């Protein structure tokens, strides 16, 4: 069984960089945009979708690689709900599950790792976004402005 999987993976044309570049160019040429989805192919939760509509230029479900970082064990990447990679700004929209002690510890570990890579992470709750979208958007826009002024200052 392992041999057949290996054989199939060796025959996968997408493993060839030139093939991937051609496919990418073709998709760009036809202006292909995949439907924005959440983790594991599911639709985005409503609060995430609200922020995506409010900030259409943000990268959605953006993966930040952590490979090469030393210290405690980390996953190979951390995914941010929304991100502005050029500013190293990420926004996390947290649901009720983030109120448990275990999840809070995981979030702190993630935030610490991302900060060590130069990222700023804003955490908003689902409830905040649902009830106070404009205030949340204002927080994001203020942070973007601050980060832009920092990156533009010589």
Secondary structure, 3 states (H helix, E strand, C coil): CHHHHHHHHHCCHHHCHHHHHHHHHHHHHCCCCCCCCCHHHCCCCHHHHHHHHHCCCCEEEEEEECCCCCCCCCCCEEEEEEEECCCCEEEEEECHHHHCHHHHHHHHHHHHHHHHCCCEEEEEEHHHHHHCHHHHHHHHHHHHHHHHHHHHCC
